[in-house]
């Protein structure tokens, strides 16, 4: 069996006897966890190009923080970034549990209850080509013992020169990279921004809805003979009534109130059918 095929089949399987890292509590009250690949961050992190099958998206209330390494060797935090470039990492923040972890894409293989990402040394995990992965992150450390599940592969790996490596987030490195970041302030600011964006989106939708309703009322008030409606052509008018020659009926005409007519193309085919059936039949 090819190594790549075997690795793909191992997603979410159990690796026995791996020595993983433990969660580290920070003085700020936040905790750094080593798990990688438990959630899919491809819709949230700029630079992730691979979406792992069967993995749920990260919760919407989690935040993404980018860390970029400066020339001095320190990490600089920002709400925006591009993890597809070397030297930039993406961190997730769970504001409810006050937990932090690495948002790199991974395989989420279980290592004694923790999640790691499996990589092989014959694959080039260049970021521009592969996207942001645990396999090309600078904030990971190797899980030394891959366990007995790989025992049947050892002859094949020896023959092909392939080495399989499992990585987890390097908790001490991650904690050090975030040492100068006020996580409470950053998290609160991000929460406030999301709340503002949601309210702004709601208000935008409300204004768009009001504009659509006003346009329909204007259409109903000004429609005259020759005006095309959602269901057909107006062929006569009498004050608050219009006579419509219905589309697809061979010239059948029906009278209806102005308040019942809708502009052509204002709704999709299914809604159009429901409207015309309810109004004229």
C-alpha positions as YAML, in Angstrom:
chain: A
units: angstrom
residues:
- id: 1
  name: UNK
  ca: [0.00, 0.00, 0.00]
- id: 2
  name: UNK
  ca: [1.42, 3.45, -0.89]
- id: 3
  name: UNK
  ca: [2.40, 5.57, 2.09]
- id: 4
  name: UNK
  ca: [0.10, 8.45, 1.03]
- id: 5
  name: UNK
  ca: [-2.89, 6.11, 0.72]
- id: 6
  name: UNK
  ca: [-2.22, 4.67, 4.14]
- id: 7
  name: UNK
  ca: [-1.88, 8.09, 5.73]
- id: 8
  name: UNK
  ca: [-5.15, 9.26, 4.19]
- id: 9
  name: UNK
  ca: [-6.95, 6.24, 5.65]
- id: 10
  name: UNK
  ca: [-5.68, 6.98, 9.14]
- id: 11
  name: UNK
  ca: [-7.55, 10.24, 9.67]
- id: 12
  name: UNK
  ca: [-9.19, 10.27, 13.10]
- id: 13
  name: UNK
  ca: [-7.79, 6.81, 13.96]
- id: 14
  name: UNK
  ca: [-6.02, 5.88, 17.19]
- id: 15
  name: UNK
  ca: [-2.26, 5.88, 17.54]
- id: 16
  name: UNK
  ca: [-1.26, 3.80, 20.56]
- id: 17
  name: UNK
  ca: [1.50, 4.87, 22.91]
- id: 18
  name: UNK
  ca: [2.32, 8.37, 21.65]
- id: 19
  name: UNK
  ca: [3.94, 10.74, 24.10]
- id: 20
  name: UNK
  ca: [2.12, 14.04, 23.57]
- id: 21
  name: UNK
  ca: [2.37, 17.38, 25.30]
- id: 22
  name: UNK
  ca: [0.14, 18.72, 28.04]
- id: 23
  name: UNK
  ca: [-1.89, 21.91, 28.25]
- id: 24
  name: UNK
  ca: [-0.03, 24.87, 29.77]
- id: 25
  name: UNK
  ca: [-1.80, 27.47, 31.89]
- id: 26
  name: UNK
  ca: [-0.60, 31.04, 31.42]
- id: 27
  name: UNK
  ca: [-0.48, 33.71, 34.15]
- id: 28
  name: UNK
  ca: [-3.22, 35.58, 32.27]
- id: 29
  name: UNK
  ca: [-5.68, 32.75, 32.93]
- id: 30
  name: UNK
  ca: [-5.56, 31.47, 29.36]
- id: 31
  name: UNK
  ca: [-4.45, 27.91, 28.52]
- id: 32
  name: UNK
  ca: [-2.35, 26.76, 25.54]
- id: 33
  name: UNK
  ca: [-3.39, 23.38, 24.12]
- id: 34
  name: UNK
  ca: [-1.28, 21.16, 21.82]
- id: 35
  name: UNK
  ca: [-4.07, 19.70, 19.66]
- id: 36
  name: UNK
  ca: [-3.92, 20.21, 15.87]
- id: 37
  name: UNK
  ca: [-6.56, 19.40, 13.28]
- id: 38
  name: UNK
  ca: [-9.58, 18.98, 15.55]
- id: 39
  name: UNK
  ca: [-11.42, 21.75, 13.68]
- id: 40
  name: UNK
  ca: [-11.33, 22.99, 10.09]
- id: 41
  name: UNK
  ca: [-10.02, 26.58, 9.90]
- id: 42
  name: UNK
  ca: [-9.91, 26.80, 6.08]
- id: 43
  name: UNK
  ca: [-12.81, 29.29, 6.04]
- id: 44
  name: UNK
  ca: [-11.21, 31.47, 8.69]
- id: 45
  name: UNK
  ca: [-7.43, 31.47, 8.14]
- id: 46
  name: UNK
  ca: [-5.84, 33.18, 5.16]
- id: 47
  name: UNK
  ca: [-3.35, 30.73, 3.69]
- id: 48
  name: UNK
  ca: [-5.03, 27.39, 4.41]
- id: 49
  name: UNK
  ca: [-5.76, 25.73, 1.08]
- id: 50
  name: UNK
  ca: [-6.53, 22.17, 2.18]
- id: 51
  name: UNK
  ca: [-9.85, 21.26, 3.76]
- id: 52
  name: UNK
  ca: [-9.67, 18.00, 5.74]
- id: 53
  name: UNK
  ca: [-12.61, 15.67, 5.02]
- id: 54
  name: UNK
  ca: [-15.03, 14.96, 7.83]
- id: 55
  name: UNK
  ca: [-13.73, 17.75, 10.09]
- id: 56
  name: UNK
  ca: [-16.19, 20.30, 11.46]
- id: 57
  name: UNK
  ca: [-15.60, 24.03, 10.96]
- id: 58
  name: UNK
  ca: [-14.23, 25.94, 13.93]
- id: 59
  name: UNK
  ca: [-16.90, 27.65, 16.06]
- id: 60
  name: UNK
  ca: [-17.91, 31.08, 14.77]
- id: 61
  name: UNK
  ca: [-17.24, 32.78, 18.10]
- id: 62
  name: UNK
  ca: [-13.58, 31.71, 18.09]
- id: 63
  name: UNK
  ca: [-11.05, 34.34, 17.03]
- id: 64
  name: UNK
  ca: [-8.02, 34.09, 14.76]
- id: 65
  name: UNK
  ca: [-4.81, 35.92, 15.65]
- id: 66
  name: UNK
  ca: [-1.84, 36.07, 13.28]
- id: 67
  name: UNK
  ca: [1.75, 36.02, 14.51]
- id: 68
  name: UNK
  ca: [4.50, 37.28, 12.21]
- id: 69
  name: UNK
  ca: [8.15, 36.82, 13.08]
- id: 70
  name: UNK
  ca: [10.17, 40.02, 12.96]
- id: 71
  name: UNK
  ca: [13.83, 40.42, 12.03]
- id: 72
  name: UNK
  ca: [14.68, 40.56, 15.72]
- id: 73
  name: UNK
  ca: [13.20, 37.09, 16.20]
- id: 74
  name: UNK
  ca: [10.15, 38.25, 18.16]
- id: 75
  name: UNK
  ca: [6.57, 37.48, 17.18]
- id: 76
  name: UNK
  ca: [4.25, 40.36, 16.33]
- id: 77
  name: UNK
  ca: [0.49, 39.81, 16.77]
- id: 78
  name: UNK
  ca: [-2.17, 41.13, 14.41]
- id: 79
  name: UNK
  ca: [-5.86, 40.52, 13.66]
- id: 80
  name: UNK
  ca: [-5.00, 40.24, 9.96]
- id: 81
  name: UNK
  ca: [-2.32, 38.26, 8.18]
- id: 82
  name: UNK
  ca: [-1.40, 35.72, 5.52]
- id: 83
  name: UNK
  ca: [-0.41, 32.33, 6.87]
- id: 84
  name: UNK
  ca: [0.37, 31.16, 3.35]
- id: 85
  name: UNK
  ca: [3.71, 32.94, 3.70]
- id: 86
  name: UNK
  ca: [6.59, 31.54, 5.72]
- id: 87
  name: UNK
  ca: [7.18, 33.42, 8.94]
- id: 88
  name: UNK
  ca: [3.48, 33.85, 9.74]
- id: 89
  name: UNK
  ca: [1.45, 31.62, 12.02]
- id: 90
  name: UNK
  ca: [-2.26, 31.55, 12.84]
- id: 91
  name: UNK
  ca: [-3.58, 31.07, 16.38]
- id: 92
  name: UNK
  ca: [-7.14, 30.33, 17.45]
- id: 93
  name: UNK
  ca: [-8.63, 31.80, 20.61]
- id: 94
  name: UNK
  ca: [-11.68, 30.36, 22.36]
- id: 95
  name: UNK
  ca: [-13.03, 33.30, 24.40]
- id: 96
  name: UNK
  ca: [-15.47, 31.16, 26.36]
- id: 97
  name: UNK
  ca: [-12.98, 28.56, 27.62]
- id: 98
  name: UNK
  ca: [-10.01, 30.97, 27.45]
- id: 99
  name: UNK
  ca: [-7.96, 28.48, 25.45]
- id: 100
  name: UNK
  ca: [-5.43, 29.03, 22.65]
- id: 101
  name: UNK
  ca: [-4.09, 26.70, 19.99]
- id: 102
  name: UNK
  ca: [-2.45, 26.48, 16.59]
- id: 103
  name: UNK
  ca: [-4.89, 26.99, 13.69]
- id: 104
  name: UNK
  ca: [-2.73, 25.19, 11.10]
- id: 105
  name: UNK
  ca: [-4.41, 22.53, 8.97]
- id: 106
  name: UNK
  ca: [-3.69, 18.99, 10.16]
- id: 107
  name: UNK
  ca: [-4.89, 15.40, 10.16]
- id: 108
  name: UNK
  ca: [-6.16, 15.27, 13.77]
- id: 109
  name: UNK
  ca: [-4.75, 11.82, 14.50]
- id: 110
  name: UNK
  ca: [-5.38, 10.91, 18.11]
- id: 111
  name: UNK
  ca: [-2.35, 10.59, 20.39]
- id: 112
  name: UNK
  ca: [-3.48, 9.46, 23.83]
- id: 113
  name: UNK
  ca: [-6.51, 11.73, 23.70]
- id: 114
  name: UNK
  ca: [-4.69, 14.60, 21.98]
- id: 115
  name: UNK
  ca: [-4.70, 15.47, 18.29]
- id: 116
  name: UNK
  ca: [-1.57, 15.58, 16.15]
- id: 117
  name: UNK
  ca: [-0.82, 15.93, 12.46]
- id: 118
  name: UNK
  ca: [1.06, 13.26, 10.50]
- id: 119
  name: UNK
  ca: [3.56, 14.24, 7.81]
- id: 120
  name: UNK
  ca: [6.08, 12.33, 5.69]
- id: 121
  name: UNK
  ca: [9.55, 13.44, 4.70]
- id: 122
  name: UNK
  ca: [9.16, 12.58, 0.99]
- id: 123
  name: UNK
  ca: [6.53, 15.30, 0.52]
- id: 124
  name: UNK
  ca: [7.44, 18.96, -0.06]
- id: 125
  name: UNK
  ca: [5.23, 20.99, 2.27]
- id: 126
  name: UNK
  ca: [6.21, 24.33, 0.75]
- id: 127
  name: UNK
  ca: [3.64, 26.90, 1.88]
- id: 128
  name: UNK
  ca: [2.93, 28.53, -1.50]
- id: 129
  name: UNK
  ca: [2.17, 25.08, -2.91]
- id: 130
  name: UNK
  ca: [0.64, 23.29, 0.09]
- id: 131
  name: UNK
  ca: [-0.82, 26.14, 2.09]
- id: 132
  name: UNK
  ca: [-0.52, 26.56, 5.84]
- id: 133
  name: UNK
  ca: [-0.10, 23.17, 7.53]
- id: 134
  name: UNK
  ca: [1.17, 21.75, 10.77]
- id: 135
  name: UNK
  ca: [3.80, 20.12, 8.56]
- id: 136
  name: UNK
  ca: [5.30, 23.54, 7.71]
- id: 137
  name: UNK
  ca: [4.60, 25.46, 10.91]
- id: 138
  name: UNK
  ca: [7.44, 26.82, 13.04]
- id: 139
  name: UNK
  ca: [5.37, 26.40, 16.22]
- id: 140
  name: UNK
  ca: [5.14, 22.61, 16.31]
- id: 141
  name: UNK
  ca: [7.18, 19.85, 17.89]
- id: 142
  name: UNK
  ca: [7.55, 16.21, 16.92]
- id: 143
  name: UNK
  ca: [5.72, 13.43, 18.73]
- id: 144
  name: UNK
  ca: [8.60, 11.01, 19.14]
- id: 145
  name: UNK
  ca: [6.77, 7.66, 19.40]
- id: 146
  name: UNK
  ca: [4.22, 7.02, 16.66]
- id: 147
  name: UNK
  ca: [2.98, 3.82, 18.30]
- id: 148
  name: UNK
  ca: [2.35, 0.25, 17.21]
- id: 149
  name: UNK
  ca: [-0.19, 1.16, 14.53]
- id: 150
  name: UNK
  ca: [2.72, 1.91, 12.17]
- id: 151
  name: UNK
  ca: [4.51, -1.42, 12.83]
- id: 152
  name: UNK
  ca: [3.19, -3.05, 9.59]
- id: 153
  name: UNK
  ca: [4.56, -0.11, 7.61]
- id: 154
  name: UNK
  ca: [8.10, -0.23, 8.91]
- id: 155
  name: UNK
  ca: [9.44, -2.58, 6.18]
- id: 156
  name: UNK
  ca: [7.85, -0.41, 3.47]
- id: 157
  name: UNK
  ca: [9.19, 2.78, 5.05]
- id: 158
  name: UNK
  ca: [12.65, 1.27, 5.32]
- id: 159
  name: UNK
  ca: [12.56, 0.20, 1.67]
- id: 160
  name: UNK
  ca: [11.33, 3.57, 0.35]
- id: 161
  name: UNK
  ca: [13.30, 5.75, 2.76]
- id: 162
  name: UNK
  ca: [10.08, 7.35, 3.94]
- id: 163
  name: UNK
  ca: [9.86, 8.72, 7.45]
- id: 164
  name: UNK
  ca: [6.50, 9.44, 9.04]
- id: 165
  name: UNK
  ca: [6.43, 12.19, 11.64]
- id: 166
  name: UNK
  ca: [3.62, 13.38, 13.88]
- id: 167
  name: UNK
  ca: [3.47, 16.98, 15.08]
- id: 168
  name: UNK
  ca: [1.59, 18.81, 17.78]
- id: 169
  name: UNK
  ca: [1.60, 22.49, 18.64]
- id: 170
  name: UNK
  ca: [4.74, 23.24, 20.64]
- id: 171
  name: UNK
  ca: [3.10, 24.57, 23.77]
- id: 172
  name: UNK
  ca: [6.18, 26.31, 25.26]
- id: 173
  name: UNK
  ca: [7.00, 27.96, 21.91]
- id: 174
  name: UNK
  ca: [3.42, 29.09, 21.47]
- id: 175
  name: UNK
  ca: [3.28, 30.43, 25.01]
- id: 176
  name: UNK
  ca: [6.56, 32.31, 24.45]
- id: 177
  name: UNK
  ca: [5.35, 33.77, 21.15]
- id: 178
  name: UNK
  ca: [2.27, 35.14, 22.92]
- id: 179
  name: UNK
  ca: [4.12, 36.37, 26.01]
- id: 180
  name: UNK
  ca: [3.80, 40.03, 25.07]
- id: 181
  name: UNK
  ca: [0.17, 39.84, 23.98]
- id: 182
  name: UNK
  ca: [-2.66, 40.99, 26.26]
- id: 183
  name: UNK
  ca: [-4.98, 38.14, 25.33]
- id: 184
  name: UNK
  ca: [-7.96, 39.46, 27.29]
- id: 185
  name: UNK
  ca: [-7.80, 42.82, 25.50]
- id: 186
  name: UNK
  ca: [-7.27, 41.24, 22.09]
- id: 187
  name: UNK
  ca: [-10.12, 38.78, 22.61]
- id: 188
  name: UNK
  ca: [-12.50, 41.46, 23.87]
- id: 189
  name: UNK
  ca: [-11.66, 43.72, 20.93]
- id: 190
  name: UNK
  ca: [-12.27, 40.91, 18.46]
- id: 191
  name: UNK
  ca: [-15.57, 40.06, 20.11]
- id: 192
  name: UNK
  ca: [-16.63, 43.71, 19.92]
- id: 193
  name: UNK
  ca: [-15.65, 43.87, 16.23]
- id: 194
  name: UNK
  ca: [-17.66, 40.73, 15.44]
- id: 195
  name: UNK
  ca: [-20.67, 42.09, 17.32]
- id: 196
  name: UNK
  ca: [-20.42, 45.38, 15.42]
- id: 197
  name: UNK
  ca: [-20.08, 43.55, 12.10]
- id: 198
  name: UNK
  ca: [-23.15, 41.43, 12.85]
- id: 199
  name: UNK
  ca: [-25.20, 44.49, 13.79]
- id: 200
  name: UNK
  ca: [-23.99, 46.33, 10.69]
- id: 201
  name: UNK
  ca: [-24.92, 43.36, 8.49]
- id: 202
  name: UNK
  ca: [-28.38, 43.21, 10.07]
- id: 203
  name: UNK
  ca: [-28.89, 46.94, 9.49]
- id: 204
  name: UNK
  ca: [-27.68, 46.66, 5.90]
- id: 205
  name: UNK
  ca: [-30.13, 43.81, 5.27]
- id: 206
  name: UNK
  ca: [-32.96, 45.82, 6.87]
- id: 207
  name: UNK
  ca: [-32.20, 48.83, 4.67]
- id: 208
  name: UNK
  ca: [-32.04, 46.64, 1.56]
- id: 209
  name: UNK
  ca: [-35.37, 45.08, 2.48]
- id: 210
  name: UNK
  ca: [-36.95, 48.51, 2.95]
- id: 211
  name: UNK
  ca: [-35.58, 49.63, -0.42]
- id: 212
  name: UNK
  ca: [-37.00, 46.53, -2.13]
- id: 213
  name: UNK
  ca: [-40.41, 47.08, -0.54]
- id: 214
  name: UNK
  ca: [-40.40, 50.75, -1.60]
- id: 215
  name: UNK
  ca: [-39.50, 49.76, -5.17]
- id: 216
  name: UNK
  ca: [-42.39, 47.28, -5.28]
- id: 217
  name: UNK
  ca: [-44.86, 49.88, -3.98]
- id: 218
  name: UNK
  ca: [-43.65, 52.36, -6.61]
- id: 219
  name: UNK
  ca: [-44.05, 49.70, -9.32]
- id: 220
  name: UNK
  ca: [-47.58, 48.88, -8.17]
- id: 221
  name: UNK
  ca: [-48.59, 52.55, -8.13]
- id: 222
  name: UNK
  ca: [-47.16, 53.46, -11.54]
- id: 223
  name: UNK
  ca: [-47.71, 50.27, -13.60]
- id: 224
  name: UNK
  ca: [-49.80, 50.95, -16.70]
- id: 225
  name: UNK
  ca: [-50.86, 49.33, -19.97]
- id: 226
  name: UNK
  ca: [-47.82, 47.68, -21.55]
- id: 227
  name: UNK
  ca: [-45.99, 47.15, -18.24]
- id: 228
  name: UNK
  ca: [-44.54, 43.67, -17.82]
- id: 229
  name: UNK
  ca: [-45.28, 42.11, -14.42]
- id: 230
  name: UNK
  ca: [-44.02, 38.95, -12.78]
- id: 231
  name: UNK
  ca: [-46.89, 36.92, -14.24]
- id: 232
  name: UNK
  ca: [-47.60, 38.66, -17.53]
- id: 233
  name: UNK
  ca: [-48.30, 41.87, -19.49]
- id: 234
  name: UNK
  ca: [-50.75, 44.53, -18.27]
- id: 235
  name: UNK
  ca: [-53.29, 45.07, -21.05]
- id: 236
  name: UNK
  ca: [-55.81, 47.33, -19.25]
- id: 237
  name: UNK
  ca: [-56.15, 49.36, -16.04]
- id: 238
  name: UNK
  ca: [-59.05, 50.67, -13.96]
- id: 239
  name: UNK
  ca: [-57.97, 52.77, -10.94]
- id: 240
  name: UNK
  ca: [-56.76, 50.18, -8.41]
- id: 241
  name: UNK
  ca: [-57.24, 47.22, -10.78]
- id: 242
  name: UNK
  ca: [-55.10, 45.91, -13.63]
- id: 243
  name: UNK
  ca: [-55.85, 43.30, -16.27]
- id: 244
  name: UNK
  ca: [-52.93, 40.95, -16.89]
- id: 245
  name: UNK
  ca: [-52.41, 38.72, -19.90]
- id: 246
  name: UNK
  ca: [-50.86, 35.71, -18.20]
- id: 247
  name: UNK
  ca: [-47.67, 34.19, -19.57]
- id: 248
  name: UNK
  ca: [-47.89, 30.67, -20.93]
- id: 249
  name: UNK
  ca: [-51.71, 30.56, -21.13]
- id: 250
  name: UNK
  ca: [-52.29, 31.32, -24.79]
- id: 251
  name: UNK
  ca: [-53.62, 34.81, -24.09]
- id: 252
  name: UNK
  ca: [-55.71, 34.25, -20.96]
- id: 253
  name: UNK
  ca: [-56.48, 37.48, -19.07]
- id: 254
  name: UNK
  ca: [-57.23, 38.09, -15.41]
- id: 255
  name: UNK
  ca: [-58.07, 41.17, -13.34]
- id: 256
  name: UNK
  ca: [-56.34, 41.71, -10.01]
- id: 257
  name: UNK
  ca: [-55.60, 44.52, -7.58]
- id: 258
  name: UNK
  ca: [-52.53, 46.67, -8.03]
- id: 259
  name: UNK
  ca: [-51.35, 45.54, -4.62]
- id: 260
  name: UNK
  ca: [-51.02, 41.99, -6.00]
- id: 261
  name: UNK
  ca: [-48.69, 42.65, -8.92]
- id: 262
  name: UNK
  ca: [-44.93, 42.23, -8.65]
- id: 263
  name: UNK
  ca: [-42.08, 43.47, -10.90]
- id: 264
  name: UNK
  ca: [-40.72, 41.10, -13.49]
- id: 265
  name: UNK
  ca: [-37.73, 39.12, -12.20]
- id: 266
  name: UNK
  ca: [-38.28, 40.14, -8.57]
- id: 267
  name: UNK
  ca: [-38.27, 36.52, -7.31]
- id: 268
  name: UNK
  ca: [-36.99, 33.14, -8.44]
- id: 269
  name: UNK
  ca: [-38.91, 30.54, -10.51]
- id: 270
  name: UNK
  ca: [-40.41, 28.65, -7.55]
- id: 271
  name: UNK
  ca: [-41.60, 31.81, -5.79]
- id: 272
  name: UNK
  ca: [-42.93, 33.14, -9.12]
- id: 273
  name: UNK
  ca: [-45.01, 29.99, -9.63]
- id: 274
  name: UNK
  ca: [-46.45, 30.22, -6.13]
- id: 275
  name: UNK
  ca: [-47.26, 33.94, -6.54]
- id: 276
  name: UNK
  ca: [-48.92, 33.61, -9.93]
- id: 277
  name: UNK
  ca: [-50.91, 30.53, -8.91]
- id: 278
  name: UNK
  ca: [-52.11, 32.17, -5.69]
- id: 279
  name: UNK
  ca: [-52.98, 35.47, -7.40]
- id: 280
  name: UNK
  ca: [-54.73, 34.34, -10.59]
- id: 281
  name: UNK
  ca: [-55.95, 30.78, -10.13]
...
